[in-house]
Amino acid sequence: MASITFTVEQRVARITLERPSKLNAFNREMALELQEALDECAARPSIRAVYLTGAGKGFSAGQDLSEVVDPHGPGMDRILKEHYNPIVRRIFRLAKPVVAAVNGVAAGAGANLALCCDVVVAAASASFVQAFSKIGLIPDSGGTYFLPRLIGWQRASALAMLGDKVPAAEAERMGMIYKVFADDVFAEASWALAVQLGDMPTRGLALTKEALQQSFHQTFEEQLHLEDILQQQAAGTEDYREGVQAFLEKRTPVFKGQ
């Protein structure tokens, strides 16, 4: 792969966006390669968590606009359908936790790619920008879905329209992301978080992810019913049995993701 790197370590797939000279702005090649990598994550049971980050100084500056104006490029009519929507759908539906490790600026589609992940952490020097309004566009890649749910209607509306730059600490304060790490420990601390998730009961985490996603659309009673269904599935896993046995034996459980 030319535009991303993909490795597997300690049960975690490490995906790095690799266009640092462009602040990891997306072109068609990168988008399709990321889709391929996410498909690999879904297909391999030995992969139990995903760690997504960017090379160099940025996480992702969003769309490479030079591709949009290229008469031989995919054009705006194909970019969402073939590039970003397939990516965020894969992350949203992946039955494994996905950590976005935002190492620098995350702008436009790059910001919303991060926000669709299950756990979003950022370096102290990172920032988030809904840059779409600056060029007359609307937030895409799930931005209009995730932002109001994460930070509320008013903040989401203001950020989408004004395109303010949100420093990592402010993003954490308003609930946009989970946690901020100091720059000098960010790489190590964010990776440790992904490894921790990779050691946990994968099926139970996937069911948790499903329950949280469904809660946006259901009544209280419907959600209680769903929790009952998913809990029975979780209780049927090998990891549940190991977790209970380890608790009774006062030892650390060894989960297998099954």
CORTATA-V440806 format. One line per field, one symbol per residue. ss: DSSP state (A for helix, B for strand, O for the rest). psi: psi as a letter, one per 20 degrees, with the letter a starting at -180 (. if undefined). Layout:
ss = ???
psi = ???
This chain:
ss = OOOBBBBBBOOBBBBBBOOAAAOOOBOAAAAAAAAAAAAAAAAOOOOOBBBBBBOOOBBBOOBOAAAAAOOOOOOAAAAAAAAAAAAAAAAAAOOOBBBBBBOOBBBOAAAAAAAOOOBBBBBOOOBBBOAAAAAOOOOOOOAAAAAAAAAOAAAAAAAAAAOOBBBAAAAAAOOOOOBBBOAAAAAAAAAAAAAAAAOOOAAAAAAAAAAAAAOOOOOAAAAAAAAAAAAAAAAOOAAAAAAAAAAAOOOOOOOOOO
psi = phirqorppljppoppplmhijkkqpagggghhgggghhghhhohioirpopaqqbiqfpjbpohhhgipijahqhihgghifgghghggghiplqqpponoibpoqchhghggiirhppqqqhirrppnighhkkrqpakjgiggghhgjrgggggghhhhkqpoqghhhghjjhrgqpqqhijgggghghgghghhirngghhghgggggghhhiqrghhhggghgghhhghijqhhgggggghghjlrpqnqjk.
